[in-house]
Amino acid sequence: MEYFVGWGRGGDLPPGYEWYASVSQNKEELAKRLKFDYLLENHMLLCGTPERFVDTIEQYRQAGADQIIMGMTIGNIPHDEVLSSIKLVGEEVIPAFQDAPAVAVSLT
């Protein structure tokens, strides 16, 4: 999260990144928002069952996202559990979007 908050520390921000600027100025707010529950409840990370992944990714897709970056080896997750997660994504999450139509989003 610290990497992304860096966007708010000066320079020109792309549209939609204003949140990072406001949070980078208020350390108490940043600490609150970095809590796992906050990130999960606000769909800022993917965690849980394949069904939850599909639901969350679908929300992003409807908003116009066409790419998702997943980090599977976070913290002290054992290697066999990382492999299991990758397998679940490949078998149950990706196929849910294989035939999904593109979503047109207007930014006007």
DRENPA-3360 file (N, C-alpha, C; in nm, 2 decimals, always signed):
BEGIN
1 = MEYFVGWG = +0.08/-0.12/+0.00/+0.00/+0.00/+0.00/+0.09/+0.13/+0.00 ~ +0.20/+0.12/+0.07/+0.29/+0.23/+0.07/+0.33/+0.28/-0.07 ~ +0.35/+0.18/-0.16/+0.39/+0.21/-0.29/+0.28/+0.30/-0.36 ~ +0.16/+0.26/-0.34/+0.05/+0.34/-0.41/+0.03/+0.47/-0.34 ~ +0.04/+0.48/-0.21/+0.03/+0.61/-0.14/+0.13/+0.71/-0.19 ~ +0.24/+0.66/-0.23/+0.35/+0.75/-0.29/+0.30/+0.83/-0.41 ~ +0.19/+0.79/-0.47/+0.13/+0.87/-0.58/+0.09/+1.00/-0.53 ~ +0.05/+1.01/-0.41/-0.01/+1.13/-0.35/+0.10/+1.23/-0.30;
9 = RGGDLPPG = +0.22/+1.20/-0.31/+0.33/+1.28/-0.25/+0.39/+1.38/-0.35 ~ +0.31/+1.43/-0.44/+0.37/+1.53/-0.53/+0.36/+1.49/-0.67 ~ +0.37/+1.58/-0.76/+0.37/+1.56/-0.90/+0.23/+1.56/-0.95 ~ +0.21/+1.53/-1.08/+0.08/+1.53/-1.14/+0.02/+1.39/-1.12 ~ -0.11/+1.39/-1.07/-0.18/+1.27/-1.05/-0.27/+1.24/-1.16 ~ -0.27/+1.11/-1.21/-0.37/+1.08/-1.31/-0.51/+1.09/-1.25 ~ -0.62/+1.11/-1.33/-0.75/+1.12/-1.28/-0.79/+0.99/-1.20 ~ -0.85/+1.01/-1.09/-0.89/+0.89/-1.01/-0.79/+0.86/-0.89;
17 = YEWYASVS = -0.68/+0.93/-0.89/-0.58/+0.90/-0.78/-0.58/+1.00/-0.67 ~ -0.69/+1.09/-0.67/-0.69/+1.19/-0.57/-0.69/+1.13/-0.43 ~ -0.75/+1.01/-0.41/-0.76/+0.95/-0.28/-0.62/+0.93/-0.22 ~ -0.52/+0.89/-0.30/-0.39/+0.87/-0.26/-0.33/+1.00/-0.20 ~ -0.36/+1.11/-0.27/-0.30/+1.24/-0.22/-0.36/+1.28/-0.09 ~ -0.49/+1.26/-0.07/-0.55/+1.30/+0.06/-0.51/+1.21/+0.17 ~ -0.49/+1.08/+0.15/-0.45/+0.98/+0.25/-0.31/+1.00/+0.29 ~ -0.22/+1.04/+0.19/-0.08/+1.05/+0.22/-0.05/+1.17/+0.31;
25 = QNKEELAK = -0.15/+1.26/+0.32/-0.13/+1.38/+0.41/-0.18/+1.35/+0.55 ~ -0.26/+1.24/+0.57/-0.31/+1.22/+0.71/-0.27/+1.08/+0.75 ~ -0.17/+1.07/+0.83/-0.12/+0.94/+0.87/-0.22/+0.85/+0.95 ~ -0.30/+0.92/+1.04/-0.40/+0.84/+1.11/-0.50/+0.78/+1.02 ~ -0.55/+0.86/+0.92/-0.64/+0.80/+0.82/-0.58/+0.69/+0.74 ~ -0.45/+0.70/+0.71/-0.38/+0.60/+0.64/-0.37/+0.47/+0.72 ~ -0.34/+0.48/+0.85/-0.33/+0.37/+0.93/-0.46/+0.30/+0.94 ~ -0.57/+0.37/+0.95/-0.70/+0.31/+0.96/-0.74/+0.24/+0.83;
33 = RLKFDYLL = -0.70/+0.30/+0.72/-0.74/+0.24/+0.59/-0.65/+0.13/+0.55 ~ -0.54/+0.11/+0.61/-0.45/+0.00/+0.58/-0.49/-0.13/+0.65 ~ -0.58/-0.12/+0.74/-0.63/-0.24/+0.81/-0.69/-0.34/+0.71 ~ -0.66/-0.47/+0.73/-0.71/-0.57/+0.64/-0.86/-0.57/+0.62 ~ -0.94/-0.55/+0.73/-1.08/-0.55/+0.72/-1.13/-0.44/+0.63 ~ -1.07/-0.32/+0.64/-1.11/-0.21/+0.56/-1.09/-0.24/+0.41 ~ -0.97/-0.29/+0.38/-0.93/-0.32/+0.24/-1.02/-0.43/+0.18 ~ -1.05/-0.53/+0.26/-1.14/-0.64/+0.21/-1.28/-0.59/+0.19;
41 = ENHMLLCG = -1.34/-0.52/+0.29/-1.47/-0.47/+0.28/-1.49/-0.37/+0.17 ~ -1.39/-0.30/+0.13/-1.40/-0.20/+0.02/-1.35/-0.25/-0.11 ~ -1.33/-0.38/-0.12/-1.30/-0.45/-0.24/-1.16/-0.40/-0.30 ~ -1.07/-0.37/-0.21/-0.94/-0.32/-0.25/-0.84/-0.44/-0.25 ~ -0.88/-0.56/-0.21/-0.80/-0.68/-0.23/-0.89/-0.80/-0.25 ~ -0.83/-0.90/-0.31/-0.91/-1.02/-0.33/-0.86/-1.12/-0.23 ~ -0.96/-1.18/-0.16/-0.93/-1.28/-0.06/-1.05/-1.36/-0.03 ~ -1.04/-1.49/-0.02/-1.16/-1.57/+0.01/-1.18/-1.68/-0.09;
49 = TPERFVDT = -1.31/-1.71/-0.11/-1.34/-1.82/-0.20/-1.34/-1.78/-0.34 ~ -1.33/-1.88/-0.43/-1.33/-1.84/-0.58/-1.46/-1.76/-0.61 ~ -1.57/-1.79/-0.55/-1.69/-1.72/-0.57/-1.68/-1.57/-0.53 ~ -1.61/-1.55/-0.42/-1.59/-1.41/-0.38/-1.50/-1.34/-0.48 ~ -1.40/-1.41/-0.53/-1.31/-1.35/-0.63/-1.39/-1.31/-0.75 ~ -1.47/-1.40/-0.80/-1.55/-1.38/-0.92/-1.64/-1.26/-0.90 ~ -1.71/-1.25/-0.78/-1.80/-1.14/-0.75/-1.72/-1.00/-0.75 ~ -1.61/-1.00/-0.69/-1.53/-0.88/-0.68/-1.47/-0.84/-0.81;
57 = IEQYRQAG = -1.42/-0.94/-0.89/-1.36/-0.91/-1.02/-1.48/-0.86/-1.11 ~ -1.59/-0.91/-1.10/-1.71/-0.87/-1.18/-1.74/-0.72/-1.15 ~ -1.73/-0.68/-1.03/-1.75/-0.54/-1.00/-1.65/-0.45/-1.07 ~ -1.52/-0.49/-1.07/-1.42/-0.42/-1.14/-1.45/-0.42/-1.29 ~ -1.48/-0.53/-1.34/-1.51/-0.55/-1.48/-1.62/-0.45/-1.53 ~ -1.73/-0.45/-1.44/-1.84/-0.36/-1.48/-1.80/-0.21/-1.47 ~ -1.70/-0.18/-1.39/-1.65/-0.04/-1.39/-1.55/-0.01/-1.50 ~ -1.51/-0.11/-1.58/-1.43/-0.09/-1.69/-1.29/-0.15/-1.68;
65 = ADQIIMGM = -1.26/-0.22/-1.57/-1.12/-0.28/-1.56/-1.11/-0.39/-1.66 ~ -0.99/-0.41/-1.72/-0.97/-0.52/-1.81/-0.85/-0.60/-1.77 ~ -0.79/-0.57/-1.65/-0.67/-0.64/-1.60/-0.68/-0.65/-1.45 ~ -0.64/-0.76/-1.40/-0.63/-0.78/-1.25/-0.49/-0.83/-1.23 ~ -0.41/-0.77/-1.13/-0.28/-0.82/-1.09/-0.30/-0.89/-0.96 ~ -0.25/-1.01/-0.95/-0.26/-1.09/-0.83/-0.13/-1.12/-0.77 ~ -0.11/-1.10/-0.65/+0.01/-1.14/-0.58/-0.03/-1.25/-0.48 ~ +0.03/-1.37/-0.50/-0.01/-1.48/-0.43/+0.09/-1.52/-0.31;
73 = TIGNIPHD = +0.21/-1.47/-0.32/+0.31/-1.51/-0.22/+0.33/-1.39/-0.12 ~ +0.22/-1.36/-0.05/+0.23/-1.25/+0.04/+0.25/-1.30/+0.19 ~ +0.34/-1.24/+0.26/+0.36/-1.28/+0.40/+0.43/-1.42/+0.40 ~ +0.38/-1.50/+0.50/+0.44/-1.63/+0.53/+0.35/-1.75/+0.48 ~ +0.28/-1.73/+0.37/+0.19/-1.83/+0.32/+0.28/-1.95/+0.26 ~ +0.26/-2.07/+0.31/+0.34/-2.18/+0.27/+0.32/-2.21/+0.12 ~ +0.43/-2.26/+0.06/+0.44/-2.28/-0.09/+0.32/-2.36/-0.14 ~ +0.29/-2.47/-0.07/+0.18/-2.56/-0.12/+0.04/-2.48/-0.12;
81 = EVLSSIKL = +0.02/-2.39/-0.02/-0.10/-2.31/-0.02/-0.10/-2.21/-0.14 ~ +0.01/-2.15/-0.17/+0.02/-2.06/-0.28/-0.02/-2.14/-0.41 ~ +0.04/-2.26/-0.43/+0.01/-2.34/-0.55/-0.14/-2.37/-0.55 ~ -0.20/-2.41/-0.44/-0.34/-2.44/-0.44/-0.42/-2.32/-0.48 ~ -0.38/-2.20/-0.43/-0.45/-2.08/-0.47/-0.44/-2.05/-0.62 ~ -0.33/-2.07/-0.67/-0.31/-2.05/-0.82/-0.39/-2.14/-0.90 ~ -0.40/-2.27/-0.85/-0.48/-2.37/-0.92/-0.63/-2.33/-0.91 ~ -0.68/-2.29/-0.80/-0.82/-2.24/-0.79/-0.85/-2.13/-0.88;
89 = VGEEVIPA = -0.76/-2.03/-0.89/-0.78/-1.92/-0.98/-0.79/-1.97/-1.12 ~ -0.70/-2.06/-1.16/-0.70/-2.11/-1.29/-0.82/-2.19/-1.33 ~ -0.87/-2.27/-1.23/-0.98/-2.36/-1.26/-1.12/-2.30/-1.23 ~ -1.13/-2.21/-1.14/-1.26/-2.16/-1.10/-1.29/-2.01/-1.12 ~ -1.18/-1.93/-1.13/-1.20/-1.78/-1.14/-1.19/-1.74/-1.29 ~ -1.08/-1.77/-1.35/-1.06/-1.73/-1.49/-1.17/-1.78/-1.58 ~ -1.21/-1.91/-1.57/-1.31/-1.96/-1.66/-1.45/-1.88/-1.65 ~ -1.47/-1.82/-1.53/-1.59/-1.74/-1.52/-1.60/-1.62/-1.61;
97 = FQDAPAVA = -1.48/-1.58/-1.66/-1.48/-1.46/-1.74/-1.44/-1.49/-1.88 ~ -1.42/-1.61/-1.91/-1.37/-1.65/-2.05/-1.47/-1.60/-2.16 ~ -1.60/-1.60/-2.14/-1.69/-1.56/-2.24/-1.76/-1.42/-2.20 ~ -1.70/-1.35/-2.11/-1.76/-1.23/-2.06/-1.75/-1.12/-2.17 ~ -1.86/-1.05/-2.20/-1.85/-0.95/-2.30/-1.77/-0.83/-2.25 ~ -1.71/-0.75/-2.34/-1.65/-0.63/-2.30/-1.75/-0.53/-2.25 ~ -1.71/-0.45/-2.15/-1.80/-0.35/-2.09/-1.76/-0.21/-2.14 ~ -1.84/-0.14/-2.20/-1.81/+0.00/-2.24/-1.84/+0.09/-2.12;
105 = VSLT = -1.74/+0.18/-2.09/-1.75/+0.27/-1.98/-1.73/+0.41/-2.03 ~ -1.82/+0.50/-2.00/-1.80/+0.64/-2.04/-1.74/+0.72/-1.92 ~ -1.64/+0.80/-1.95/-1.57/+0.87/-1.84/-1.61/+1.02/-1.85 ~ -1.72/+1.05/-1.92/-1.76/+1.19/-1.93/-1.83/+1.25/-1.81;
% end
